[in-house]
């Protein structure tokens, strides 16, 4: 369950930042880049802040 939530949140953040970049300001693409860097970092270090937050909220795998 946690993996699905993490992937859903990442996907939603990417879609929102792309929409904001198209309709508001291109600087919102930095948010897309941040999400991508965070996903890459978590794949290397096996640590994700959102997973820690979900663990504290008692969301099971």
N, C-alpha and C positions, 0 to 999 in steps of 0.2 A: 504494500500500500504506500509506504514512504517513497519508494522509487517513482511510482506513478504520480504522486503529488509533486515531487521535485521536478520531474519532467514537464508536468502540466504548468507549473508556475514559471519555469524557464521559458516554455513556449508562449505563454500568455505575455510575459514581459517583453519578449522579442517582438511579438505581433503589435503590442501597444506602442513600443518605441518606434517601430517602422511606420505605423500610422501617424504618430506624432511627427516623425521626420518628414513625411510627405505633406501633411496638412498644416504643420505649425512652424517647425524650424529644423534644419538639417543637423543641428547640434544634438538632437535626440539620438542620432546614430551612435553617439558615445555610450549610451545606455545599452544598445545592442552589443557593442564591442565588450562592455563590461560583463554582460551575461555570458558571452562566448569565452572570455578569459576565465571567468569563474568556473564554468563547466570544464574547461581544460585543466585548470588548477585542481579541481576536485577529482578528476580522473587520475591525475598523477599522485596526489598526496592522499587520496582516499578520505578526505575530510571535507564536509560540506556544512556550512552554518545552518542552512535550512533543515538538514537532517537532525542536527542538535536541537533546534527549536521544536521540531515535530516529536522528538523523543521526550522532551520536557512536557509536551502536551499529551503524552501517553498514546501517540499514534503508533500502532504496531506495524510490522513488516507484512 
